[in-house]
Amino acid sequence: MRFSEGLTKKYGVTNLQYLLLLHVKAYESREWATITELAEKLQSHHHGVVALVSRCEKLGLIYRKRSALDKREVEIHLTPEGDRLVNILADQHRNELLDLQDVFKVPSMHEFKHTL
């Protein structure tokens, strides 16, 4: 957790902002998500996600777009800068996890059941 906090801070975002970007980037089979979908993924209140989206929008990492299918919905998209940042952060998080795989052993399901 400390690694992640230090890394995101180095790039000028919070862990929560990074998670928002990550969820927009990885949302199912499309390149955007709605506030409601993001609130569900982040397990947060709708108004909290609206505020988080607004902060990321001010940083130039995401933008809002009215849905062509349902004019009541607003799509949240990554900007090119947001996409670049989430790729950098995800790659560095992945490298950190790979470095730790020799420190932490993840038991197989068989080993796990055997200890119960």
Long-range contacts (C-beta under 8 A, 24 or more apart in sequence): 3-93, 3-96, 4-93, 7-89, 7-92, 7-93, 8-89, 11-85, 11-88, 11-89, 12-59, 13-56, 13-59, 13-61, 13-85, 16-42, 16-52, 17-52, 17-55, 17-56, 17-59, 17-61, 18-86, 18-89, 20-49, 20-52, 20-53, 20-56, 20-62, 21-56, 21-61, 21-62, 21-78, 21-82, 21-85, 21-86, 21-89, 22-86, 22-89, 22-90, 24-62, 24-76, 24-77, 24-78, 24-82, 24-86, 25-78, 25-83, 25-86, 25-87, 25-90, 31-77, 31-78, 32-65, 32-75, 32-76, 32-77, 33-75, 33-76, 34-67, 34-73, 34-74, 34-75, 34-76, 35-74, 35-76, 38-76, 56-82, 61-85
